[in-house]
Every structure is written in structure tokens, then in C-alpha cells.
Amino acid sequence: MSSYDIVIIGGGPAGLAAAASAKRNGIDSILILERDSQLGGILNQCIHNGFGLHTFKEELTGPEYAKRFIDQVEELKIEYKLNTMVMDIADDKTITAMNRTDGLFKIEAKAIVLAMGCRERSRGALNIPGFRPAGVYSAGTAQRLVNIEGYMPGREVVILGSGDIGLIMARRMTLEGAKVKVVAELMPFSGGLKRNIVQCLDDFGIPLKLSHTVVDIRGKERLEGITLAEVDNHGKPIPGTEEDYTCDTLLLSCGLIPENELSRGIGVDMNAITSGPSVNESLETSIEGVFACGNVLHVHDLVDFVSEEAAAAGKNAAKYVQNNCTMGEAGKEIPIIATDGVRYTVPKTIHVNRMEDELVVRFRVGAVYKNSYITTYLNDKQIIHRKRPIMAPGEMEEIKLKKSELEAFGGLENITVKIEEA
């Protein structure tokens, strides 16, 4: 059985950034396990630009952004195994994995970083009635077919869901010669970035129908058409609002789910809102020495934030190993309460004495808010009251907590983050 100080599960943007950070923070014994045939994860099929503006101060495509971190891993001589599937993580952090070269094998790890990313919500999870014809794809599958495999899924397209991948595929299919007839969204707001709505729909005259969903699929062998209907405040279709569209392709962009089968298997405490692990200020899960970062933790809007978060996870994993498998004196655990429009926060709890001088707390709101305030309280004392012209569920928000301010506050019991109307 081989042994490593840190094993990182996932070789996408989160895993690569965590590995590079751990190496730069003094750990030499690092292994990345990646199930795909190459490093880079989902970025390899994201050939559009818009990546790297925060991290590298320039606009890159997905493969270009991934290549920057792959080069770092190569230069730092960090070991990795491709085409390797992790099957299980035991209580003592022994990892069971398999590939064609080594067969079934085990690895001992002092610390583990979970960076498995996320997957798309399937048609089966959406309960759309109708037959099961060819021509119904997740947006990410269609993206891989077009950008990597070189296949066109179809010529007349309807897209359900206005997540970023769906918006980007509306533009991509149009540029490849398909006719995108409509993008429908169940919610009364889009789940994607505002810039993607403008650049991918508005610029190409593609209509976006909010509060609409697919209520029927026609065709047995191949998709022939779909029926859209408006929904009420409870998401139920409103009779009499049905509209028929002929199409040979339906793309589903109805949300991303963090890949946490391994996390649940080892017994990590999960956050019901994010479907990812609950973590503290060190991005450490409820199991000591197991850290999480990137989209396996919570779905991000920008990959730059994934890399930033993963670098912190790698640094903290290195600290854990160097401190003889401890993060140091825990002290009191302070919960961060998300309420009044704030759906969740990452991290969910903090130990003030373990914090960096400044801690970034990221979160998403549950609705569209205009000219409102992000407000933070230490117990009942307001410390942050920042106005935001607009906040939407599709875009992450953040606050920054200062260690010195928390240490100076006597009797701290909780931290509350909420939205307050102007």
C-alpha cells in the first residue's frame, strides 16, 4: 500500500489549484486522482472565453485556464493518476481506487481534499411527462458533443433551464447553424450570470420565457416537438397557457448537483441547501483531515472563485499535515446563520483562533433583490451594511470577516448574514 501526505480526489480546476497550493506550502508527498483521461475537468469542453479575469487579469477560454494550472502541477512535479476511479474512503482515510494499469489498489493518506466537482440534473430527476425519444440531452453533454466530439445534436433546439451552461449552449448551437427557438425557465428569474443572458440570448434574439416549463414531449424514436406552459407561484402549470414548439433537440440546463457519493460514504455532514459538505473556516469537513473545495462543496458561478477557494483548502490541508494531523487548538465554534434572503454560507462555522487575518464568506441569495443591503451582525451588533444595486440567485455574493474584529468582540455566540431592504 502506498502512502501520501495529501491525496486530492479530482483533477479539475479545484483539484489542480489545491495541489499547487499544498505544494507551495511545504508538502511534497501529494497525489491527484482523476477519473478522466486528462487533467482539467469540465474546463476542457468550455471553449468560450470569460475565464481568468480575477485570477490572471486576462480573458481566457476554459482550456487555456485549465492549462495554466496543469502547467503549475507539471512544474511542481506533483504526481497524478489518470483514468482512475475512487471507489471508497475508509474511516482511517485509506482510499480504495482502481484503474487499468494498477487494478484495484489502496492508498493511505494523512489528509484528503475532496474536489470531485458536480454533475447535471437529469431528465429523470425533472419528472417531465412524455416518451423517451432520442434528442433529449443535458446541456453539458451537448457541449461535449459539439466542442470535443464534433457532433451536432440537432438543428431545431429548445432549451429548458437558464443556467449558465444552457445559456452558453444557446449561443453555441446558434453559431453552429442550429435554430434555438426558446429558452424556458421554471423560476421567475434566470439561474445564470447577467452577462451570459445579454451575450448569449439578447445578442442573438433568442427569447427567454421565465416561469415556464416543459409539460409534454412528442415523438417516439426521435424528438418531434415539446409543449411549454406557464407556471404559477408554486411551479404548477397553468391550464390554457400551453404553447407547442416543433424541435428535434431539447437541452436540459436545470441545475448542478455536487458529486458527493464519496463524501456521504465516509460520513461527512452535508448541507441540505448546497448538497455539499458543511465546512468550517479551514474548509475542513466534519471529519478531521478531510477538506472540500470547488463545486463539490457548493456550485460556483466563476471558476476564478473555485481556484481561490481550492488554494485555501490546499494550504489548510498542508497545515494539517505539518501540525501532526491537527489544525491546532479549536476553541469555540461559532455558527454563521444565513437568514432573510441568504440561502447558505460557506463556511458554515468558524473557529476564530484558526482564522486567517481575513476570511471570505461566500453565499447566494434566494430571490432577486434591488437596492438592498448585505448586513452582517456579531450577535446583535451590526458590523457590515453594504448596499448592492442588484442581487440574484445566479450570482454569488461575499463578505469578508476580519479576525481582529472578531477577537476583540467579547462573548461572541453567532454571526448572522442577511439581506435588508433599503
VEXMIVO-671588 format. One record per residue (C-alpha): residue in three letters; x, y, z. Coordinates in nm, 3 decimals, m for minus. Layout:
N
> ala / X / Y / Z
...
END
This chain:
422
> met / 0.000 / 0.000 / 0.000
> ser / 0.139 / 0.341 / m0.100
> ser / 0.118 / 0.640 / 0.134
> tyr / 0.090 / 1.014 / 0.068
> asp / 0.061 / 1.316 / 0.291
> ile / m0.224 / 1.461 / 0.084
> val / m0.447 / 1.286 / m0.169
> ile / m0.669 / 1.507 / m0.387
> ile / m0.972 / 1.343 / m0.545
> gly / m1.044 / 1.522 / m0.872
> gly / m0.813 / 1.678 / m1.128
> gly / m1.032 / 1.966 / m1.240
> pro / m0.977 / 2.333 / m1.159
> ala / m1.036 / 2.280 / m0.785
> gly / m0.808 / 1.978 / m0.752
> leu / m0.528 / 2.137 / m0.954
> ala / m0.535 / 2.462 / m0.755
> ala / m0.547 / 2.273 / m0.423
> ala / m0.249 / 2.056 / m0.523
> ala / m0.037 / 2.353 / m0.635
> ser / m0.118 / 2.541 / m0.315
> ala / m0.034 / 2.243 / m0.091
> lys / 0.298 / 2.200 / m0.268
> arg / 0.387 / 2.568 / m0.233
> asn / 0.302 / 2.543 / 0.137
> gly / 0.565 / 2.279 / 0.201
> ile / 0.412 / 1.939 / 0.121
> asp / 0.598 / 1.722 / m0.129
> ser / 0.402 / 1.397 / m0.098
> ile / 0.088 / 1.476 / m0.299
> leu / m0.122 / 1.260 / m0.532
> ile / m0.409 / 1.369 / m0.760
> leu / m0.661 / 1.102 / m0.862
> glu / m0.860 / 1.187 / m1.177
> arg / m1.118 / 0.959 / m1.341
> asp / m1.093 / 1.123 / m1.685
> ser / m0.818 / 1.065 / m1.940
> gln / m0.670 / 1.412 / m1.888
> leu / m0.645 / 1.682 / m1.623
> gly / m0.860 / 1.995 / m1.643
> gly / m1.207 / 1.863 / m1.574
> ile / m1.509 / 2.030 / m1.732
> leu / m1.299 / 2.326 / m1.848
> asn / m1.166 / 2.120 / m2.139
> gln / m1.503 / 2.143 / m2.314
> cys / m1.573 / 2.509 / m2.222
> ile / m1.415 / 2.668 / m2.528
> his / m1.586 / 3.005 / m2.478
> asn / m1.396 / 3.292 / m2.317
> gly / m1.463 / 3.476 / m1.992
> phe / m1.238 / 3.273 / m1.762
> gly / m0.944 / 3.407 / m1.563
> leu / m1.039 / 3.774 / m1.527
> his / m0.993 / 3.761 / m1.149
> thr / m0.709 / 3.507 / m1.130
> phe / m0.489 / 3.609 / m1.422
> lys / m0.630 / 3.955 / m1.505
> glu / m0.693 / 3.848 / m1.863
> glu / m0.971 / 3.676 / m2.054
> leu / m0.908 / 3.308 / m2.130
> thr / m1.104 / 3.015 / m2.268
> gly / m1.171 / 2.716 / m2.042
> pro / m0.889 / 2.500 / m2.186
> glu / m0.646 / 2.794 / m2.161
> tyr / m0.739 / 2.849 / m1.797
> ala / m0.702 / 2.478 / m1.718
> lys / m0.365 / 2.468 / m1.897
> arg / m0.227 / 2.739 / m1.665
> phe / m0.290 / 2.514 / m1.364
> ile / m0.187 / 2.193 / m1.540
> asp / 0.145 / 2.362 / m1.618
> gln / 0.182 / 2.456 / m1.250
> val / 0.122 / 2.094 / m1.146
> glu / 0.377 / 1.972 / m1.401
> glu / 0.638 / 2.234 / m1.300
> leu / 0.591 / 2.149 / m0.932
> lys / 0.630 / 1.778 / m1.017
> ile / 0.307 / 1.680 / m0.845
> glu / 0.216 / 1.315 / m0.904
> tyr / m0.119 / 1.227 / m1.059
> lys / m0.304 / 0.920 / m1.187
> leu / m0.550 / 0.950 / m1.477
> asn / m0.834 / 0.713 / m1.572
> thr / m0.855 / 0.631 / m1.201
> met / m1.186 / 0.586 / m1.021
> val / m1.201 / 0.624 / m0.643
> met / m1.435 / 0.359 / m0.507
> asp / m1.429 / 0.420 / m0.133
> ile / m1.275 / 0.622 / 0.150
> ala / m1.241 / 0.439 / 0.484
> asp / m1.263 / 0.593 / 0.830
> asp / m0.883 / 0.591 / 0.862
> lys / m0.852 / 0.784 / 0.529
> thr / m0.748 / 0.476 / 0.335
> ile / m0.861 / 0.527 / m0.024
> thr / m0.965 / 0.239 / m0.248
> ala / m0.929 / 0.315 / m0.619
> met / m0.894 / 0.131 / m0.947
> asn / m0.758 / 0.174 / m1.298
> arg / m0.648 / m0.049 / m1.586
> thr / m0.279 / m0.025 / m1.501
> asp / m0.279 / m0.089 / m1.126
> gly / m0.607 / m0.278 / m1.092
> leu / m0.773 / m0.234 / m0.753
> phe / m0.539 / m0.066 / m0.508
> lys / m0.534 / 0.118 / m0.175
> ile / m0.365 / 0.443 / m0.072
> glu / m0.302 / 0.573 / 0.280
> ala / m0.349 / 0.949 / 0.321
> lys / m0.287 / 1.181 / 0.612
> ala / m0.521 / 1.441 / 0.461
> ile / m0.775 / 1.426 / 0.179
> val / m0.909 / 1.710 / m0.037
> leu / m1.246 / 1.640 / m0.197
> ala / m1.261 / 1.813 / m0.537
> met / m1.492 / 1.591 / m0.742
> gly / m1.694 / 1.874 / m0.898
> cys / m2.061 / 1.843 / m0.983
> arg / m2.299 / 1.680 / m1.230
> glu / m2.608 / 1.794 / m1.415
> arg / m2.961 / 1.720 / m1.302
> ser / m3.100 / 1.454 / m1.536
> arg / m3.435 / 1.428 / m1.709
> gly / m3.532 / 1.152 / m1.467
> ala / m3.498 / 1.397 / m1.178
> leu / m3.723 / 1.652 / m1.352
> asn / m4.033 / 1.432 / m1.396
> ile / m4.110 / 1.564 / m1.745
> pro / m4.400 / 1.362 / m1.893
> gly / m4.389 / 1.209 / m2.242
> phe / m4.193 / 0.945 / m2.430
> arg / m3.818 / 0.889 / m2.415
> pro / m3.709 / 0.972 / m2.771
> ala / m3.359 / 1.046 / m2.898
> gly / m3.276 / 1.416 / m2.898
> val / m3.307 / 1.495 / m2.526
> tyr / m2.967 / 1.588 / m2.380
> ser / m2.826 / 1.761 / m2.079
> ala / m2.667 / 2.089 / m2.187
> gly / m2.324 / 1.970 / m2.073
> thr / m2.349 / 1.652 / m2.280
> ala / m2.443 / 1.859 / m2.586
> gln / m2.148 / 2.089 / m2.513
> arg / m1.909 / 1.794 / m2.512
> leu / m2.059 / 1.654 / m2.833
> val / m2.018 / 1.984 / m3.017
> asn / m1.689 / 2.111 / m2.873
> ile / m1.489 / 1.790 / m2.829
> glu / m1.653 / 1.508 / m3.029
> gly / m1.750 / 1.726 / m3.326
> tyr / m2.114 / 1.616 / m3.348
> met / m2.426 / 1.833 / m3.381
> pro / m2.706 / 1.708 / m3.153
> gly / m2.974 / 1.863 / m3.373
> arg / m3.093 / 2.157 / m3.582
> glu / m3.408 / 2.287 / m3.411
> val / m3.346 / 2.339 / m3.041
> val / m3.543 / 2.423 / m2.728
> ile / m3.356 / 2.473 / m2.401
> leu / m3.517 / 2.416 / m2.061
> gly / m3.340 / 2.598 / m1.780
> ser / m3.142 / 2.921 / m1.792
> gly / m2.833 / 2.806 / m1.606
> asp / m2.502 / 2.928 / m1.744
> ile / m2.436 / 2.611 / m1.945
> gly / m2.780 / 2.634 / m2.106
> leu / m2.730 / 3.000 / m2.196
> ile / m2.385 / 2.934 / m2.340
> met / m2.517 / 2.639 / m2.543
> ala / m2.793 / 2.859 / m2.686
> arg / m2.521 / 3.076 / m2.837
> arg / m2.301 / 2.781 / m2.934
> met / m2.578 / 2.596 / m3.117
> thr / m2.675 / 2.916 / m3.298
> leu / m2.316 / 2.976 / m3.409
> glu / m2.303 / 2.617 / m3.542
> gly / m2.610 / 2.679 / m3.756
> ala / m2.894 / 2.547 / m3.542
> lys / m3.212 / 2.742 / m3.472
> val / m3.266 / 2.792 / m3.099
> lys / m3.636 / 2.867 / m3.070
> val / m3.670 / 2.950 / m2.700
> val / m3.508 / 2.918 / m2.359
> ala / m3.764 / 2.836 / m2.088
> glu / m3.705 / 2.881 / m1.715
> leu / m3.925 / 2.742 / m1.437
> met / m3.829 / 3.016 / m1.191
> pro / m3.931 / 3.384 / m1.225
> phe / m3.562 / 3.472 / m1.262
> ser / m3.269 / 3.332 / m1.459
> gly / m3.020 / 3.099 / m1.293
> gly / m2.731 / 3.232 / m1.499
> leu / m2.499 / 3.529 / m1.497
> lys / m2.642 / 3.854 / m1.631
> arg / m2.359 / 3.882 / m1.884
> asn / m2.450 / 3.541 / m2.027
> ile / m2.815 / 3.643 / m2.070
> val / m2.703 / 3.950 / m2.266
> gln / m2.424 / 3.789 / m2.470
> cys / m2.587 / 3.453 / m2.539
> leu / m2.958 / 3.534 / m2.573
> asp / m3.016 / 3.905 / m2.628
> asp / m2.734 / 3.941 / m2.883
> phe / m2.884 / 3.659 / m3.092
> gly / m3.253 / 3.743 / m3.049
> ile / m3.328 / 3.423 / m2.858
> pro / m3.638 / 3.464 / m2.637
> leu / m3.625 / 3.381 / m2.265
> lys / m3.955 / 3.275 / m2.111
> leu / m3.950 / 3.294 / m1.732
> ser / m4.198 / 3.098 / m1.518
> his / m4.239 / 2.838 / m1.795
> thr / m4.165 / 2.466 / m1.813
> val / m4.197 / 2.170 / m2.049
> val / m4.521 / 1.980 / m1.989
> asp / m4.508 / 1.736 / m2.280
> ile / m4.255 / 1.571 / m2.512
> arg / m4.369 / 1.444 / m2.855
> gly / m4.205 / 1.178 / m3.067
> lys / m4.115 / 0.814 / m3.005
> glu / m3.797 / 0.737 / m3.199
> arg / m3.676 / 1.097 / m3.236
> leu / m3.798 / 1.413 / m3.063
> glu / m4.056 / 1.590 / m3.278
> gly / m4.169 / 1.870 / m3.052
> ile / m4.244 / 1.990 / m2.700
> thr / m4.517 / 2.181 / m2.521
> leu / m4.438 / 2.473 / m2.290
> ala / m4.676 / 2.607 / m2.027
> glu / m4.664 / 2.896 / m1.785
> val / m4.643 / 2.802 / m1.416
> asp / m4.792 / 2.963 / m1.108
> asn / m4.614 / 3.067 / m0.788
> his / m4.598 / 2.701 / m0.680
> gly / m4.443 / 2.582 / m1.006
> lys / m4.767 / 2.416 / m1.125
> pro / m4.859 / 2.453 / m1.497
> ile / m5.147 / 2.692 / m1.563
> pro / m5.415 / 2.534 / m1.790
> gly / m5.471 / 2.726 / m2.112
> thr / m5.118 / 2.868 / m2.136
> glu / m4.972 / 2.581 / m2.342
> glu / m4.755 / 2.660 / m2.646
> asp / m4.633 / 2.399 / m2.894
> tyr / m4.286 / 2.408 / m3.049
> thr / m4.153 / 2.178 / m3.319
> cys / m3.793 / 2.075 / m3.247
> asp / m3.557 / 1.780 / m3.282
> thr / m3.347 / 1.863 / m2.975
> leu / m3.424 / 1.951 / m2.613
> leu / m3.134 / 2.059 / m2.395
> leu / m3.176 / 2.046 / m2.016
> ser / m2.993 / 2.303 / m1.804
> cys / m3.181 / 2.256 / m1.481
> gly / m2.918 / 2.284 / m1.214
> leu / m2.597 / 2.121 / m1.097
> ile / m2.559 / 1.872 / m0.812
> pro / m2.228 / 1.837 / m0.623
> glu / m2.077 / 1.487 / m0.666
> asn / m2.082 / 1.373 / m0.305
> glu / m2.131 / 0.997 / m0.308
> leu / m1.780 / 0.954 / m0.164
> ser / m1.843 / 1.228 / 0.094
> arg / m2.161 / 1.061 / 0.215
> gly / m1.992 / 0.723 / 0.214
> ile / m1.727 / 0.838 / 0.461
> gly / m1.994 / 1.002 / 0.680
> val / m1.933 / 1.372 / 0.614
> asp / m2.206 / 1.605 / 0.748
> met / m2.390 / 1.752 / 0.449
> asn / m2.556 / 2.089 / 0.396
> ala / m2.917 / 2.038 / 0.286
> ile / m2.919 / 2.365 / 0.088
> thr / m2.597 / 2.324 / m0.112
> ser / m2.597 / 1.940 / m0.127
> gly / m2.228 / 1.972 / m0.039
> pro / m2.034 / 1.916 / 0.284
> ser / m2.068 / 2.152 / 0.578
> val / m1.726 / 2.306 / 0.635
> asn / m1.554 / 2.535 / 0.884
> glu / m1.319 / 2.830 / 0.828
> ser / m1.042 / 2.592 / 0.710
> leu / m1.277 / 2.427 / 0.455
> glu / m1.247 / 2.117 / 0.673
> thr / m1.550 / 1.887 / 0.682
> ser / m1.695 / 1.724 / 0.992
> ile / m1.426 / 1.454 / 0.954
> glu / m1.088 / 1.573 / 1.072
> gly / m0.831 / 1.597 / 0.794
> val / m1.088 / 1.579 / 0.511
> phe / m1.125 / 1.908 / 0.325
> ala / m1.360 / 2.011 / 0.042
> cys / m1.346 / 2.281 / m0.224
> gly / m1.492 / 2.385 / m0.558
> asn / m1.823 / 2.266 / m0.697
> val / m1.829 / 1.956 / m0.477
> leu / m1.871 / 2.200 / m0.187
> his / m2.117 / 2.440 / m0.348
> val / m2.185 / 2.531 / m0.710
> his / m1.985 / 2.839 / m0.812
> asp / m2.062 / 3.096 / m1.077
> leu / m1.698 / 3.173 / m1.170
> val / m1.407 / 2.927 / m1.191
> asp / m1.179 / 3.201 / m1.056
> phe / m1.355 / 3.166 / m0.720
> val / m1.317 / 2.788 / m0.739
> ser / m0.940 / 2.827 / m0.774
> glu / m0.923 / 3.080 / m0.491
> glu / m1.122 / 2.856 / m0.258
> ala / m0.924 / 2.546 / m0.358
> ala / m0.593 / 2.724 / m0.290
> ala / m0.717 / 2.788 / 0.065
> ala / m0.817 / 2.421 / 0.103
> gly / m0.474 / 2.307 / m0.017
> lys / m0.298 / 2.545 / 0.219
> asn / m0.507 / 2.428 / 0.515
> ala / m0.451 / 2.060 / 0.427
> ala / m0.077 / 2.131 / 0.426
> lys / m0.107 / 2.300 / 0.764
> tyr / m0.296 / 1.998 / 0.899
> val / m0.021 / 1.756 / 0.791
> gln / 0.260 / 1.979 / 0.918
> asn / 0.089 / 2.014 / 1.258
> asn / 0.095 / 1.636 / 1.307
> cys / m0.257 / 1.587 / 1.172
> thr / m0.429 / 1.862 / 1.369
> met / m0.548 / 2.211 / 1.282
> gly / m0.443 / 2.337 / 1.626
> glu / m0.648 / 2.436 / 1.928
> ala / m1.009 / 2.457 / 1.815
> gly / m1.151 / 2.697 / 2.071
> lys / m1.517 / 2.785 / 2.049
> glu / m1.706 / 2.703 / 1.729
> ile / m1.912 / 2.999 / 1.611
> pro / m2.205 / 2.929 / 1.376
> ile / m2.276 / 3.157 / 1.080
> ile / m2.653 / 3.197 / 1.047
> ala / m2.792 / 3.255 / 0.696
> thr / m3.137 / 3.416 / 0.707
> asp / m3.371 / 3.674 / 0.547
> gly / m3.285 / 3.607 / 0.184
> val / m2.941 / 3.448 / 0.232
> arg / m2.977 / 3.078 / 0.145
> tyr / m2.649 / 2.948 / 0.291
> thr / m2.293 / 3.047 / 0.371
> val / m1.958 / 2.877 / 0.309
> pro / m1.813 / 2.826 / 0.563
> lys / m2.099 / 2.737 / 0.794
> thr / m1.898 / 2.765 / 1.118
> ile / m1.569 / 2.924 / 1.223
> his / m1.309 / 2.889 / 1.496
> val / m1.180 / 3.244 / 1.537
> asn / m0.834 / 3.143 / 1.659
> arg / m0.777 / 2.931 / 1.346
> met / m0.883 / 3.202 / 1.101
> glu / m0.657 / 3.384 / 0.861
> asp / m0.641 / 3.759 / 0.916
> glu / m0.931 / 3.792 / 0.671
> leu / m1.190 / 3.525 / 0.588
> val / m1.405 / 3.533 / 0.274
> val / m1.759 / 3.407 / 0.335
> arg / m1.948 / 3.327 / 0.014
> phe / m2.323 / 3.281 / m0.027
> arg / m2.618 / 3.303 / m0.264
> val / m2.947 / 3.486 / m0.223
> gly / m3.284 / 3.320 / m0.273
> ala / m3.453 / 3.580 / m0.496
> val / m3.381 / 3.896 / m0.694
> tyr / m3.316 / 4.196 / m0.468
> lys / m3.274 / 4.554 / m0.592
> asn / m3.114 / 4.837 / m0.395
> ser / m3.087 / 4.623 / m0.082
> tyr / m2.816 / 4.575 / 0.179
> ile / m2.597 / 4.282 / 0.273
> thr / m2.585 / 4.309 / 0.651
> thr / m2.373 / 4.116 / 0.899
> tyr / m2.417 / 4.102 / 1.276
> leu / m2.192 / 3.979 / 1.556
> asn / m2.462 / 3.868 / 1.799
> asp / m2.683 / 4.181 / 1.772
> lys / m2.411 / 4.428 / 1.670
> gln / m2.408 / 4.534 / 1.306
> ile / m2.058 / 4.531 / 1.153
> ile / m2.129 / 4.525 / 0.777
> his / m2.407 / 4.714 / 0.597
> arg / m2.319 / 4.724 / 0.225
> lys / m2.563 / 4.837 / m0.043
> arg / m2.595 / 4.631 / m0.360
> pro / m2.787 / 4.770 / m0.661
> ile / m2.898 / 4.418 / m0.759
> met / m2.852 / 4.065 / m0.625
> ala / m2.973 / 3.750 / m0.798
> pro / m2.957 / 3.375 / m0.724
> gly / m2.738 / 3.317 / m1.030
> glu / m2.450 / 3.524 / m0.894
> met / m2.254 / 3.456 / m0.575
> glu / m2.207 / 3.724 / m0.314
> glu / m1.943 / 3.752 / m0.044
> ile / m1.849 / 3.930 / 0.276
> lys / m1.510 / 3.948 / 0.446
> leu / m1.467 / 3.892 / 0.820
> lys / m1.161 / 4.031 / 0.997
> lys / m1.002 / 3.814 / 1.263
> ser / m0.900 / 4.114 / 1.475
> glu / m1.260 / 4.240 / 1.485
> leu / m1.396 / 3.901 / 1.593
> glu / m1.125 / 3.853 / 1.857
> ala / m1.198 / 4.196 / 2.004
> phe / m1.571 / 4.120 / 2.032
> gly / m1.648 / 3.984 / 2.378
> gly / m1.893 / 3.697 / 2.419
> leu / m1.938 / 3.615 / 2.050
> glu / m2.210 / 3.350 / 2.014
> asn / m2.307 / 3.370 / 1.646
> ile / m2.260 / 3.562 / 1.323
> thr / m2.568 / 3.646 / 1.115
> val / m2.570 / 3.730 / 0.745
> lys / m2.896 / 3.864 / 0.599
> ile / m3.048 / 4.084 / 0.331
> glu / m3.214 / 4.407 / 0.447
> glu / m3.435 / 4.624 / 0.229
> ala / m3.329 / 4.982 / 0.165
END
